[in-house]
Every structure is written in C-alpha cells, then in structure tokens.
C-alpha cells in the first residue's frame, strides 16, 4: 500500500478538475497538500473537503506564469514545512483555435502557463530537492503533445513539458530526485464537459476502452510515481488514456 504520511506536496491548478483529483488522492494517502491555484473559491473548497475527510491541506494562491509568484510558492512551502517532497505541475489553460487564426496573445497565454509555469516552479524546487537529495516531480503533459488540430499553442507547450521533464530527469537523477510526465487522454473534467456533444462522441470513439477517463485514473498513477515504490522510475512519459494513444 502507498503511504505518503509526512510528505509535503504542492499541486498546482488544484482548485478543480484533474488537479483537485490529484490533491484529493495525495491527501488521502497521508500527504500534506499545498493546493495552489488562482481560483480562491475553488482552492478553498478543495482544502475544506480534504480537511473534512481528515486530511491535511492548505491554500497558496499562485499564478505559475509569474516567476516571482511561483518562486514564492516554493519558498513559503519550505519555510513553513521545512521541506518539499512532491511537486505536481498540473496548472494549465487552453485557448484553442486554428493556427492561421491564432493570435500572439493566445499563443503567449498558453505557453506562459503550460510551459513557462512548469519551469517557474521546477527551477526553485530543484534547488531544494538537490539539497535534500530526495524528491518527486510529476509534470502533466497531454496526449496532444503529439499534435492536435486547433491546438498549436497547447501542443507546443505540452511537447515542451516532455522535453523539460526528460532533461530534468537526467540532471536530478543522481540526487535521488525523479522527474516524470503524465499524458492524460480524454478525461471527464469541467473543461472537457464544455465540448459539444458531437465532439465528445468523436473522442470516445477513439478510445479502445470506450469511455472518458476520470481524474482519479490519473491521480492513481501519480500517487505511485511519487511513492517510494517508484524510486527507480525516472524520465518516463506515461499515457493515461485508455489506449487512445497506442
């Protein structure tokens, strides 16, 4: 059984959807979870629900695309708890449109959160974890890193997440810090529920298992990767998509 008792974890973008599912799972396994997001109401709700179930969590609002805010998130967590064991970079946005219609603002916004945001938290966290000679980082990429119509910005960012994951894994592995990436497929979240019914049906038709995934499907994989049981798994990119990407 996975036991994260005594571990300190940061989960970005944890006010709802996939991030909330990840925060819930880590807290259920005993970790103290720092719930980071820009959505105060959603973040408070996530923390309240964790505490109601007997878990430990706190809110730390942060725009990961802002270098200073991201650095402060890491520093405040370490100052308060004395360490950082787990970092899950989940925060992400989408601004989907065809390449010929995409504006620079749409490009910059998605790259800023989905890729630069990952660097902004990983960079200060790497100092802490190197000194500790221990740590687990999991970055949320996407099946879209292989390319997806209408998502040039999103696909580029998520491909970049794979690249930084593999590079960091090479750099930090000798310090007993593992860095892995998860590529969720079509997951049933607030974001995906907003797609038209015909698009939903089309996506489901591409999945051999015949259903959308649940946030806990991704959270279960992350829970393993951040546990002691996965201490020799490093630099991997794992698809959690019911076979959508084969």
MARBA-3410 file (N, C-alpha, C, O; in Angstrom, 1 decimal):
246
0.8,-1.2,0.0,0.0,0.0,0.0,0.9,1.3,0.0,1.9,1.3,0.7 ~ 0.4,2.3,-0.8,1.2,3.5,-0.8,0.9,4.4,0.4,-0.3,4.6,0.8 ~ 2.0,4.8,1.1,1.8,5.6,2.3,2.6,6.9,2.1,3.9,6.8,2.0 ~ 2.0,8.0,2.1,2.7,9.3,1.9,2.7,10.1,3.2,2.8,11.4,3.1 ~ 2.4,9.5,4.3,2.4,10.2,5.6,3.7,10.9,5.8,4.8,10.4,5.7
3.6,12.2,6.2,4.7,13.0,6.5,5.3,13.7,5.2,6.2,14.5,5.4 ~ 4.8,13.4,4.1,5.3,14.0,2.8,4.6,15.4,2.6,3.4,15.5,3.0 ~ 5.3,16.3,2.1,4.8,17.7,1.8,4.7,17.8,0.3,5.7,17.6,-0.4 ~ 3.5,18.0,-0.2,3.3,18.1,-1.7,2.6,19.4,-2.1,1.8,19.9,-1.4 ~ 3.1,19.9,-3.3,2.4,21.0,-3.9,1.8,20.5,-5.2,2.4,19.8,-6.0
0.5,20.9,-5.4,-0.2,20.5,-6.6,-0.7,21.8,-7.2,-1.6,22.5,-6.6 ~ -0.3,22.2,-8.4,-0.7,23.5,-9.0,-2.0,23.2,-9.8,-2.2,22.1,-10.3 ~ -2.8,24.2,-9.9,-4.1,24.1,-10.7,-5.0,23.1,-10.0,-5.7,22.3,-10.6 ~ -5.1,23.2,-8.6,-5.8,22.1,-7.9,-7.1,22.6,-7.4,-7.7,22.0,-6.5 ~ -7.7,23.7,-7.9,-9.0,24.1,-7.5,-10.1,23.3,-8.0,-11.2,23.3,-7.4
-9.9,22.6,-9.1,-11.0,21.8,-9.7,-10.4,20.8,-10.6,-9.2,20.7,-10.9 ~ -11.3,19.9,-11.1,-10.9,19.0,-12.2,-9.8,18.1,-11.8,-9.8,17.5,-10.8 ~ -8.9,17.9,-12.8,-7.8,17.0,-12.6,-6.9,17.3,-11.4,-6.5,16.4,-10.7 ~ -6.6,18.6,-11.2,-5.8,19.0,-10.1,-6.4,18.7,-8.8,-5.7,18.2,-7.8 ~ -7.7,18.9,-8.7,-8.4,18.6,-7.4,-8.4,17.1,-7.2,-8.2,16.7,-6.0
-8.5,16.3,-8.2,-8.5,14.8,-8.1,-7.1,14.4,-7.6,-7.0,13.5,-6.7 ~ -6.0,15.0,-8.1,-4.7,14.7,-7.6,-4.5,15.1,-6.2,-3.9,14.3,-5.4 ~ -4.9,16.3,-5.8,-4.7,16.8,-4.4,-5.5,15.9,-3.5,-5.0,15.5,-2.4 ~ -6.7,15.5,-3.8,-7.5,14.6,-3.0,-6.8,13.3,-2.8,-6.7,12.8,-1.7 ~ -6.2,12.7,-3.8,-5.6,11.4,-3.7,-4.4,11.5,-2.8,-4.2,10.6,-2.0
-3.5,12.4,-3.1,-2.3,12.6,-2.2,-2.6,12.8,-0.8,-2.0,12.2,0.1 ~ -3.6,13.6,-0.5,-4.1,13.8,0.9,-4.6,12.5,1.5,-4.4,12.3,2.7 ~ -5.4,11.8,0.7,-6.0,10.5,1.2,-4.9,9.5,1.6,-5.1,8.7,2.5 ~ -3.7,9.7,1.0,-2.6,8.8,1.2,-1.7,9.3,2.3,-0.7,8.7,2.6 ~ -2.1,10.4,2.9,-1.3,10.9,4.1,-0.5,12.2,3.9,0.1,12.7,4.8
-0.3,12.6,2.6,0.5,13.8,2.4,-0.2,15.1,2.9,-1.4,15.2,2.9 ~ 0.6,16.1,3.3,0.1,17.4,3.5,0.2,18.1,2.1,1.3,18.3,1.6 ~ -1.0,18.5,1.6,-1.0,19.1,0.3,-1.2,20.6,0.3,-2.1,21.1,0.9 ~ -0.3,21.3,-0.4,-0.5,22.7,-0.7,-1.2,22.8,-2.0,-0.7,22.5,-3.1 ~ -2.5,23.3,-1.9,-3.3,23.5,-3.0,-3.1,24.8,-3.6,-3.4,25.9,-3.0
-2.5,24.9,-4.8,-2.2,26.1,-5.5,-3.1,26.3,-6.7,-3.3,25.4,-7.5 ~ -3.5,27.6,-6.8,-4.4,27.9,-8.0,-4.6,29.4,-7.9,-4.1,30.1,-7.0 ~ -5.3,30.0,-9.0,-5.7,31.4,-8.9,-7.1,31.5,-8.5,-7.5,32.6,-8.1 ~ -7.8,30.4,-8.4,-9.2,30.4,-8.1,-9.4,30.2,-6.5,-9.3,29.1,-6.0 ~ -9.5,31.4,-5.8,-9.6,31.3,-4.4,-10.8,30.4,-3.9,-10.6,29.6,-3.0
-11.9,30.6,-4.5,-13.1,29.9,-4.0,-12.9,28.4,-4.3,-13.2,27.6,-3.4 ~ -12.4,28.0,-5.4,-12.2,26.6,-5.7,-11.1,26.0,-4.9,-11.3,24.8,-4.4 ~ -10.1,26.7,-4.7,-9.0,26.2,-3.8,-9.4,26.0,-2.4,-9.1,25.0,-1.8 ~ -10.2,27.0,-1.9,-10.7,26.8,-0.5,-11.6,25.6,-0.4,-11.6,24.9,0.6 ~ -12.4,25.4,-1.5,-13.3,24.2,-1.4,-12.5,22.9,-1.4,-12.9,22.0,-0.7
-11.5,22.8,-2.2,-10.7,21.6,-2.3,-10.1,21.4,-0.9,-10.1,20.2,-0.4 ~ -9.5,22.4,-0.3,-8.9,22.2,1.0,-10.0,21.8,2.1,-9.7,20.9,2.9 ~ -11.1,22.5,2.1,-12.1,22.2,3.0,-12.6,20.7,2.9,-12.8,20.1,4.0 ~ -12.7,20.2,1.7,-13.2,18.9,1.5,-12.1,17.9,2.0,-12.4,16.8,2.6 ~ -10.8,18.2,1.8,-9.8,17.3,2.3,-9.8,17.3,3.8,-9.7,16.2,4.4
-9.9,18.4,4.4,-9.9,18.5,5.9,-11.1,17.8,6.5,-11.0,17.1,7.5 ~ -12.2,17.9,5.8,-13.4,17.3,6.3,-13.3,15.7,6.3,-13.9,15.0,7.1 ~ -12.4,15.2,5.4,-12.2,13.8,5.4,-11.0,13.4,6.3,-10.6,12.2,6.3 ~ -10.5,14.3,7.0,-9.4,14.0,8.0,-8.0,14.2,7.4,-7.0,13.8,8.0 ~ -7.9,14.8,6.2,-6.6,15.1,5.6,-6.0,16.4,6.0,-6.7,17.2,6.8
-4.9,16.7,5.5,-4.2,17.9,5.8,-3.9,18.7,4.5,-3.3,18.2,3.5 ~ -4.3,20.0,4.4,-4.1,20.8,3.2,-4.2,22.2,3.6,-4.7,22.6,4.6 ~ -3.6,23.0,2.7,-3.7,24.5,2.8,-3.7,25.1,1.4,-3.3,24.5,0.5 ~ -4.1,26.3,1.4,-4.2,27.1,0.1,-3.0,28.0,0.0,-2.6,28.6,1.0 ~ -2.4,28.1,-1.2,-1.4,29.1,-1.5,-1.7,29.5,-2.9,-1.3,28.9,-3.9
-2.3,30.7,-3.1,-2.7,31.2,-4.4,-1.4,31.6,-5.2,-0.5,32.2,-4.6 ~ -1.4,31.2,-6.5,-0.2,31.5,-7.3,-0.6,31.5,-8.8,-1.3,30.6,-9.2 ~ -0.1,32.4,-9.5,-0.1,32.4,-10.9,1.3,31.9,-11.4,2.3,32.6,-11.3 ~ 1.3,30.6,-11.8,2.6,30.0,-12.1,3.3,30.6,-13.3,4.5,30.5,-13.4 ~ 2.6,31.4,-14.1,3.3,32.1,-15.2,4.1,33.2,-14.8,4.9,33.8,-15.5
3.9,33.6,-13.5,4.6,34.8,-12.9,5.8,34.2,-12.1,5.6,33.4,-11.2 ~ 7.0,34.5,-12.5,8.2,33.9,-11.9,8.3,34.2,-10.4,8.6,33.2,-9.7 ~ 8.0,35.4,-10.0,8.1,35.7,-8.6,7.1,35.0,-7.8,7.4,34.5,-6.7 ~ 5.8,34.9,-8.3,4.8,34.2,-7.5,5.1,32.7,-7.4,4.9,32.1,-6.4 ~ 5.6,32.1,-8.5,6.0,30.7,-8.5,7.1,30.4,-7.5,7.1,29.4,-6.7
8.1,31.3,-7.5,9.2,31.1,-6.5,8.7,31.3,-5.1,9.2,30.6,-4.2 ~ 7.8,32.2,-4.9,7.3,32.4,-3.5,6.5,31.2,-3.1,6.6,30.8,-1.9 ~ 5.8,30.6,-4.0,5.1,29.4,-3.6,6.0,28.3,-3.1,5.7,27.7,-2.1 ~ 7.1,28.1,-3.8,8.1,27.1,-3.3,8.7,27.5,-2.0,8.8,26.7,-1.1 ~ 9.2,28.7,-1.9,9.9,29.2,-0.7,9.0,29.2,0.5,9.4,28.8,1.6
7.7,29.7,0.3,6.8,29.7,1.5,6.5,28.3,2.0,6.4,28.1,3.2 ~ 6.4,27.4,1.1,6.1,26.0,1.5,7.3,25.4,2.3,7.1,24.8,3.3 ~ 8.5,25.7,1.8,9.7,25.1,2.5,9.9,25.8,3.8,10.3,25.2,4.8 ~ 9.7,27.2,3.9,9.8,27.9,5.1,8.8,27.4,6.2,9.2,27.3,7.4 ~ 7.6,27.0,5.8,6.6,26.6,6.7,6.8,25.2,7.2,6.5,24.8,8.3
7.2,24.3,6.2,7.2,22.9,6.5,8.6,22.3,6.5,8.8,21.1,6.9 ~ 9.6,23.0,6.2,11.0,22.6,6.3,11.4,21.7,5.2,12.6,21.3,5.1 ~ 10.6,21.4,4.2,11.0,20.6,3.1,9.9,20.6,2.0,8.8,21.2,2.2 ~ 10.3,20.0,0.8,9.3,19.8,-0.2,9.6,18.5,-0.8,10.7,18.2,-1.4 ~ 8.7,17.5,-0.7,8.9,16.2,-1.2,8.3,15.9,-2.5,8.9,15.2,-3.3
7.2,16.6,-2.9,6.5,16.3,-4.1,6.0,17.6,-4.7,5.5,18.4,-4.1 ~ 6.2,17.7,-6.0,5.7,18.8,-6.8,5.0,18.2,-8.0,5.6,17.5,-8.8 ~ 3.7,18.5,-8.1,2.9,18.1,-9.3,2.5,19.4,-10.1,1.7,20.2,-9.6 ~ 3.1,19.5,-11.3,2.8,20.7,-12.1,1.6,20.3,-13.0,1.7,19.7,-14.1 ~ 0.4,20.8,-12.6,-0.8,20.5,-13.3,-1.5,21.7,-13.9,-2.3,21.5,-14.8
-1.2,22.9,-13.4,-1.8,24.1,-13.9,-1.8,24.2,-15.4,-0.7,24.0,-16.0 ~ -2.9,24.5,-16.0,-2.9,24.6,-17.4,-4.2,25.3,-17.9,-5.2,25.3,-17.3 ~ -4.0,25.9,-19.1,-5.2,26.6,-19.7,-5.2,26.2,-21.2,-4.2,25.7,-21.7 ~ -6.3,26.4,-21.9,-6.3,26.3,-23.3,-6.9,27.5,-24.0,-7.9,28.1,-23.4 ~ -6.5,27.8,-25.1,-7.0,28.9,-26.0,-7.0,28.3,-27.4,-6.2,28.7,-28.2
-8.0,27.4,-27.7,-7.9,26.7,-28.9,-8.4,27.5,-30.1,-9.5,28.1,-30.0 ~ -7.7,27.4,-31.2,-8.1,28.0,-32.4,-7.1,27.5,-33.5,-6.0,27.1,-33.2 ~ -7.6,27.6,-34.8,-6.7,27.1,-35.9,-5.5,28.0,-36.0,-5.5,29.2,-35.7 ~ -4.4,27.4,-36.4,-3.1,28.1,-36.5,-3.2,29.5,-37.2,-2.7,30.5,-36.8 ~ -3.9,29.5,-38.4,-4.0,30.7,-39.2,-4.8,31.8,-38.5,-4.8,33.0,-39.0
-5.6,31.4,-37.5,-6.4,32.4,-36.8,-5.8,32.8,-35.4,-6.3,33.7,-34.8 ~ -4.8,32.0,-35.0,-4.3,32.2,-33.6,-3.6,33.5,-33.4,-2.7,33.9,-34.3 ~ -3.9,34.2,-32.4,-3.2,35.5,-32.1,-2.0,35.3,-31.2,-1.8,34.2,-30.6 ~ -1.1,36.2,-31.2,0.1,36.1,-30.3,-0.4,36.1,-28.8,0.3,35.4,-28.0 ~ -1.4,36.8,-28.5,-1.9,36.7,-27.1,-2.3,35.3,-26.7,-2.1,34.9,-25.6
-3.0,34.6,-27.6,-3.5,33.2,-27.4,-2.3,32.3,-27.3,-2.2,31.4,-26.5 ~ -1.3,32.5,-28.1,0.0,31.7,-28.1,0.7,32.0,-26.7,1.0,31.0,-26.0 ~ 0.9,33.3,-26.4,1.7,33.6,-25.2,1.0,33.1,-23.9,1.7,32.7,-23.0 ~ -0.3,33.3,-23.9,-1.0,32.9,-22.6,-0.9,31.4,-22.3,-0.6,31.0,-21.2 ~ -1.0,30.6,-23.4,-0.9,29.1,-23.2,0.5,28.7,-22.9,0.8,27.9,-22.0
1.5,29.2,-23.6,2.9,28.9,-23.4,3.3,29.4,-22.0,4.0,28.7,-21.3 ~ 2.8,30.5,-21.6,3.1,31.1,-20.3,2.7,30.3,-19.1,3.5,30.1,-18.2 ~ 1.5,29.7,-19.1,1.1,28.9,-18.0,1.5,27.5,-18.2,2.1,26.9,-17.2 ~ 1.3,26.9,-19.3,1.5,25.4,-19.5,3.0,25.0,-19.6,3.3,23.9,-19.3 ~ 3.8,25.9,-20.1,5.3,25.5,-20.2,6.1,26.4,-19.3,6.9,25.8,-18.5
6.1,27.7,-19.4,6.9,28.5,-18.6,6.5,28.3,-17.1,7.4,28.4,-16.3 ~ 5.3,28.1,-16.9,4.8,27.8,-15.5,5.5,26.6,-14.9,5.8,26.6,-13.7 ~ 5.7,25.6,-15.7,6.4,24.4,-15.2,7.8,24.7,-14.9,8.3,24.3,-13.8 ~ 8.5,25.5,-15.7,9.9,25.9,-15.4,9.9,26.7,-14.1,10.8,26.5,-13.3 ~ 8.9,27.6,-14.0,9.0,28.6,-12.9,8.9,27.9,-11.5,9.4,28.4,-10.6
8.2,26.8,-11.5,8.1,26.0,-10.2,9.3,25.0,-10.1,9.8,24.8,-9.0 ~ 9.6,24.4,-11.2,10.7,23.4,-11.1,12.0,23.9,-10.8,12.8,23.3,-10.1 ~ 12.3,25.1,-11.3,13.6,25.7,-11.1,13.9,25.9,-9.6,15.0,25.5,-9.1 ~ 13.1,26.6,-8.9,13.4,26.8,-7.4,13.2,25.5,-6.7,14.0,25.2,-5.7 ~ 12.3,24.6,-7.1,12.1,23.3,-6.4,13.4,22.4,-6.6,13.7,21.7,-5.7
14.1,22.6,-7.7,15.2,21.7,-7.9,16.3,22.1,-6.9,17.1,21.1,-6.5 ~ 16.5,23.3,-6.5,17.5,23.7,-5.5,17.2,23.0,-4.2,18.1,22.4,-3.6 ~ 15.9,23.0,-3.8,15.5,22.4,-2.6,15.7,20.9,-2.6,16.3,20.3,-1.7 ~ 15.3,20.2,-3.7,15.3,18.8,-3.7,16.8,18.3,-3.9,17.1,17.2,-3.5 ~ 17.6,19.1,-4.6,19.0,18.7,-4.7,19.7,18.7,-3.3,20.4,17.8,-3.0
19.4,19.7,-2.5,20.0,19.8,-1.2,19.4,18.7,-0.3,20.2,18.1,0.5 ~ 18.2,18.3,-0.4,17.6,17.2,0.3,18.1,15.9,-0.1,18.1,14.9,0.6 ~ 18.5,15.8,-1.4,18.9,14.6,-2.1,17.7,13.6,-2.0,17.8,12.4,-1.8 ~ 16.5,14.2,-2.3,15.3,13.4,-2.4,14.2,14.3,-2.9,14.1,15.5,-2.6 ~ 13.3,13.7,-3.7,12.2,14.5,-4.2,11.5,13.8,-5.4,12.1,12.9,-6.1
10.3,14.2,-5.7,9.5,13.6,-6.8,8.8,14.8,-7.5,8.1,15.6,-6.9 ~ 9.0,14.8,-8.8,8.3,15.8,-9.6,7.6,15.1,-10.7,8.1,14.2,-11.4 ~ 6.3,15.5,-10.8,5.5,14.9,-11.9,4.9,16.1,-12.7,4.2,16.9,-12.1 ~ 5.1,16.1,-14.0,4.6,17.2,-14.8,3.5,16.6,-15.7,3.6,15.5,-16.2 ~ 2.4,17.4,-15.7,1.2,17.0,-16.5,1.4,17.5,-18.0,1.3,18.7,-18.2
1.7,16.6,-18.9,1.7,16.9,-20.3,0.3,16.6,-20.9,-0.7,16.9,-20.2 ~ 0.2,16.0,-22.0,-1.1,15.7,-22.6,-0.8,14.8,-23.8,0.2,14.9,-24.5 ~ -1.8,14.0,-24.2,-1.8,13.3,-25.4,-1.6,14.2,-26.6,-1.2,13.8,-27.7 ~ -2.0,15.5,-26.4,-2.0,16.5,-27.5,-0.5,16.9,-27.8,-0.3,17.6,-28.8 ~ 0.4,16.5,-27.0,1.8,16.8,-27.4,2.3,16.2,-28.7,3.2,16.7,-29.3
1.5,15.2,-29.2,1.8,14.6,-30.5,1.2,15.4,-31.6,1.4,15.1,-32.8 ~ 0.4,16.5,-31.3,-0.2,17.3,-32.3,-1.7,17.1,-32.3,-2.2,16.0,-32.2 ~ -2.4,18.2,-32.4,-3.9,18.2,-32.4,-4.4,19.4,-33.1,-4.0,20.5,-32.8 ~ -5.4,19.2,-34.0,-6.0,20.3,-34.7,-6.5,21.4,-33.8,-7.3,21.0,-32.9 ~ -6.2,22.6,-34.1,-6.7,23.7,-33.3,-6.0,24.0,-32.0,-6.4,24.8,-31.2
-4.8,23.3,-31.8,-4.1,23.4,-30.5,-2.6,23.6,-30.7,-1.8,23.0,-30.0 ~ -2.2,24.4,-31.7,-0.8,24.6,-31.9,-0.1,25.1,-30.7,1.0,24.6,-30.4 ~ -0.7,26.0,-30.0,-0.1,26.6,-28.8,-0.1,25.5,-27.7,1.0,25.3,-27.0 ~ -1.2,24.8,-27.5,-1.3,23.8,-26.4,-0.4,22.6,-26.7,0.3,22.2,-25.8 ~ -0.3,22.2,-27.9,0.5,21.0,-28.3,2.0,21.4,-28.1,2.8,20.6,-27.6
2.4,22.6,-28.5,3.7,23.0,-28.4,4.2,23.1,-26.9,5.3,22.6,-26.6 ~ 3.3,23.6,-26.1,3.6,23.7,-24.7,3.7,22.3,-24.1,4.7,22.1,-23.3 ~ 2.8,21.4,-24.4,2.8,20.1,-23.8,4.0,19.3,-24.3,4.5,18.4,-23.6 ~ 4.4,19.5,-25.5,5.7,18.9,-26.1,6.9,19.4,-25.3,7.8,18.6,-25.0 ~ 6.8,20.7,-25.0,7.9,21.3,-24.2,8.0,20.7,-22.8,9.1,20.5,-22.3
6.8,20.4,-22.2,6.8,19.7,-20.9,7.5,18.4,-21.0,8.2,18.0,-20.0 ~ 7.3,17.6,-22.0,8.0,16.4,-22.2,9.6,16.6,-22.2,10.3,15.9,-21.6 ~ 10.0,17.6,-23.0,11.4,17.9,-23.1,12.0,18.3,-21.8,13.1,17.9,-21.5 ~ 11.4,19.2,-21.1,12.0,19.7,-19.8,12.0,18.5,-18.8,12.8,18.5,-17.9 ~ 11.0,17.7,-18.8,10.9,16.5,-17.9,12.1,15.6,-18.1,12.8,15.2,-17.2
12.4,15.3,-19.4,13.5,14.3,-19.6,14.8,15.0,-19.3,15.7,14.3,-18.8 ~ 15.0,16.3,-19.6,16.2,16.9,-19.2,16.4,17.0,-17.7,17.5,16.7,-17.2 ~ 15.4,17.4,-17.0,15.5,17.5,-15.5,15.7,16.1,-14.9,16.5,16.0,-13.9 ~ 15.2,15.1,-15.5,15.4,13.7,-15.0,16.9,13.3,-15.1,17.4,12.7,-14.2 ~ 17.5,13.7,-16.2,19.0,13.5,-16.4,19.8,14.3,-15.4,20.8,13.8,-14.8
19.4,15.5,-15.1,20.2,16.4,-14.2,20.0,16.0,-12.8,20.9,16.1,-12.0 ~ 18.8,15.6,-12.4,18.5,15.5,-11.0,18.6,14.0,-10.5,18.5,13.8,-9.3 ~ 18.6,13.1,-11.4,18.6,11.7,-11.0,19.7,11.3,-10.0,19.4,10.5,-9.1 ~ 20.9,11.8,-10.2,22.0,11.4,-9.3,21.8,12.0,-7.9,22.5,11.6,-6.9 ~ 20.8,12.9,-7.7,20.5,13.5,-6.4,19.3,12.8,-5.8,18.7,13.3,-4.8
18.9,11.6,-6.4,17.7,10.9,-5.9,16.4,11.6,-6.1,15.5,11.5,-5.3 ~ 16.4,12.5,-7.1,15.2,13.2,-7.4,14.7,12.6,-8.8,15.4,12.7,-9.8 ~ 13.4,12.2,-8.8,12.9,11.6,-10.1,11.9,12.7,-10.7,11.2,13.4,-10.0 ~ 11.9,12.7,-12.0,11.1,13.6,-12.7,10.4,12.8,-13.9,11.0,12.3,-14.7 ~ 9.1,12.8,-13.8,8.3,12.0,-14.8,7.2,12.9,-15.3,6.8,13.9,-14.7
6.6,12.5,-16.4,5.5,13.2,-17.0,4.3,12.2,-17.3,4.5,11.1,-17.6 ~ 3.1,12.7,-17.1,1.9,12.0,-17.4,1.2,12.7,-18.5,1.1,13.9,-18.6 ~ 0.7,11.9,-19.5,0.0,12.4,-20.6,-1.4,11.9,-20.5,-1.7,10.8,-21.0 ~ -2.3,12.7,-19.9,-3.7,12.3,-19.8,-4.3,12.3,-21.2,-4.0,13.1,-22.0 ~ -5.2,11.3,-21.4,-6.0,11.3,-22.6,-7.3,12.2,-22.4,-7.2,13.3,-21.9
-8.4,11.7,-22.8,-9.7,12.4,-22.7,-10.3,12.1,-21.3,-10.8,11.1,-21.1 ~ -10.1,13.1,-20.4,-10.6,12.9,-19.0,-11.8,13.8,-18.8,-11.9,14.9,-19.2 ~ -12.8,13.2,-18.1,-14.0,13.8,-17.8,-13.8,14.9,-16.7,-13.8,14.6,-15.5 ~ -13.6,16.1,-17.1,-13.4,17.3,-16.2,-14.4,18.4,-16.6,-15.1,18.3,-17.6 ~ -14.3,19.5,-15.8,-15.1,20.7,-16.1,-14.8,21.2,-17.5,-15.6,21.6,-18.3
-13.5,21.1,-17.9,-13.0,21.6,-19.2,-13.6,20.8,-20.3,-14.1,21.4,-21.3 ~ -13.5,19.5,-20.2,-14.0,18.6,-21.3,-15.5,18.6,-21.4,-16.0,18.3,-22.5 ~ -16.2,18.8,-20.3,-17.6,18.7,-20.3,-18.2,19.9,-21.1,-19.4,19.9,-21.5 ~ -17.4,20.9,-21.4,-17.8,22.0,-22.2,-17.8,21.8,-23.7,-18.2,22.7,-24.5 ~ -17.2,20.7,-24.2,-17.2,20.5,-25.6,-18.5,20.0,-26.1,-19.3,19.5,-25.4
-18.8,20.3,-27.4,-20.1,19.9,-28.0,-20.3,18.4,-27.9,-19.3,17.6,-27.9 ~ -21.5,18.0,-27.9,-21.8,16.5,-27.8,-21.2,15.7,-28.9,-20.7,14.6,-28.7 ~ -21.2,16.3,-30.2,-20.6,15.5,-31.3,-19.1,15.3,-31.1,-18.6,14.3,-31.5 ~ -18.5,16.3,-30.5,-17.0,16.2,-30.3,-16.8,15.2,-29.2,-15.8,14.4,-29.3 ~ -17.6,15.2,-28.1,-17.4,14.2,-27.1,-17.6,12.8,-27.6,-16.7,12.0,-27.3
-18.6,12.6,-28.4,-18.8,11.3,-29.0,-17.6,10.9,-29.9,-17.2,9.7,-29.9 ~ -17.1,11.8,-30.7,-15.9,11.5,-31.5,-14.7,11.1,-30.7,-14.0,10.1,-31.1 ~ -14.5,11.8,-29.6,-13.3,11.5,-28.8,-13.5,10.1,-28.1,-12.6,9.3,-28.1 ~ -14.7,9.8,-27.7,-14.9,8.5,-27.1,-14.7,7.4,-28.1,-14.3,6.3,-27.7 ~ -15.1,7.6,-29.3,-15.0,6.6,-30.4,-13.5,6.3,-30.6,-13.2,5.2,-31.2
-12.6,7.1,-30.2,-11.1,6.9,-30.5,-10.5,6.1,-29.3,-9.3,5.8,-29.4 ~ -11.2,5.9,-28.3,-10.7,5.3,-27.1,-11.1,3.8,-27.0,-12.3,3.5,-26.9 ~ -10.1,2.9,-27.1,-10.4,1.4,-27.1,-11.3,1.0,-25.9,-12.1,0.1,-26.0 ~ -11.1,1.7,-24.8,-11.9,1.3,-23.6,-13.4,1.9,-23.6,-14.2,1.5,-22.8 ~ -13.6,2.7,-24.6,-15.0,3.2,-24.8,-15.5,4.2,-23.8,-16.8,4.3,-23.7
-14.7,4.8,-23.1,-15.2,5.8,-22.1,-14.1,6.9,-21.8,-12.9,6.7,-22.1 ~ -14.6,8.0,-21.3,-13.6,9.0,-20.8,-13.0,8.6,-19.5,-13.6,7.8,-18.8 ~ -11.8,9.0,-19.3,-11.2,8.7,-18.0,-11.7,9.6,-16.9,-12.4,10.6,-17.2 ~ -11.4,9.3,-15.7,-11.7,10.1,-14.5,-10.5,10.7,-13.9,-9.4,10.1,-14.1 ~ -10.6,11.8,-13.2,-9.4,12.4,-12.6,-8.7,11.4,-11.7,-7.4,11.4,-11.7
-9.4,10.5,-11.0,-8.7,9.5,-10.2,-7.9,8.5,-10.9,-6.9,8.0,-10.4 ~ -8.2,8.3,-12.2,-7.3,7.4,-13.0,-5.9,8.0,-13.2,-4.9,7.3,-13.1 ~ -5.9,9.3,-13.4,-4.6,10.0,-13.5,-3.9,10.1,-12.1,-2.7,9.9,-11.9 ~ -4.8,10.4,-11.1,-4.2,10.6,-9.7,-3.6,9.3,-9.2,-2.6,9.4,-8.5 ~ -4.2,8.2,-9.5,-3.7,6.9,-9.1,-2.3,6.7,-9.6,-1.4,6.2,-8.9
-2.1,7.0,-10.9,-0.7,6.9,-11.5,0.3,7.8,-10.8,1.4,7.4,-10.6 ~ -0.1,9.0,-10.6,0.8,10.0,-9.9,1.1,9.5,-8.5,2.3,9.6,-8.1 ~ 0.1,9.0,-7.8,0.4,8.5,-6.4,1.5,7.5,-6.4,2.3,7.5,-5.5 ~ 1.5,6.6,-7.4,2.5,5.6,-7.5,3.9,6.2,-7.8,4.9,5.9,-7.2 ~ 3.9,7.1,-8.8,5.2,7.8,-9.2,5.8,8.6,-8.1,7.1,8.6,-8.0
5.0,9.1,-7.1,5.6,9.9,-6.1,5.9,9.1,-4.8,6.4,9.6,-3.8 ~ 5.6,7.8,-4.9,5.8,6.9,-3.7,7.2,6.3,-3.8,7.9,6.4,-4.8 ~ 7.6,5.7,-2.6,8.9,5.1,-2.6,9.0,3.9,-3.5,10.0,3.4,-3.9 ~ 7.8,3.3,-3.8,7.7,2.1,-4.7,8.3,2.4,-6.1,8.6,1.5,-6.9 ~ 8.2,3.7,-6.5,8.6,4.1,-7.9,10.0,4.8,-7.9,10.2,5.6,-8.7
10.8,4.5,-6.9,12.1,5.2,-6.8,13.1,5.1,-7.9,14.0,5.8,-8.1 ~ 12.8,4.0,-8.8,13.7,3.8,-9.9,13.1,4.1,-11.2,13.6,3.7,-12.3 ~ 12.0,4.8,-11.2,11.3,5.3,-12.4,11.6,6.7,-12.6,11.2,7.6,-11.8 ~ 12.3,7.1,-13.7,12.8,8.4,-13.9,12.8,8.8,-15.4,13.2,8.0,-16.2 ~ 12.3,9.9,-15.7,12.3,10.4,-17.1,11.3,9.8,-18.0,11.5,9.8,-19.2
10.3,9.2,-17.4,9.3,8.5,-18.3,8.1,9.4,-18.6,7.8,10.3,-17.9 ~ 7.5,9.1,-19.7,6.3,9.7,-20.2,5.2,8.7,-20.3,5.3,7.8,-21.2 ~ 4.2,8.8,-19.4,3.2,7.7,-19.3,1.9,8.2,-19.8,1.4,9.2,-19.3 ~ 1.3,7.5,-20.7,0.0,7.8,-21.2,-1.1,7.2,-20.3,-1.0,6.0,-20.0 ~ -2.0,8.0,-19.9,-3.2,7.6,-19.1,-4.4,8.0,-19.9,-5.0,9.0,-19.7
-4.8,7.1,-20.8,-5.8,7.5,-21.8,-6.6,6.4,-22.3,-7.3,6.5,-23.3 ~ -6.6,5.2,-21.6,-7.5,4.1,-22.0,-7.1,3.5,-23.4,-7.9,2.8,-24.0 ~ -5.9,3.8,-23.8,-5.4,3.3,-25.1,-5.6,4.2,-26.3,-5.4,3.8,-27.4 ~ -6.0,5.4,-26.0,-6.3,6.4,-27.1,-5.0,6.6,-27.9,-5.1,6.8,-29.1 ~ -3.8,6.6,-27.2,-2.5,6.8,-27.9,-1.8,5.4,-27.8,-1.4,5.0,-26.7
-1.7,4.8,-28.9,-1.0,3.5,-28.9,0.2,3.5,-29.8,0.9,2.5,-30.0
END
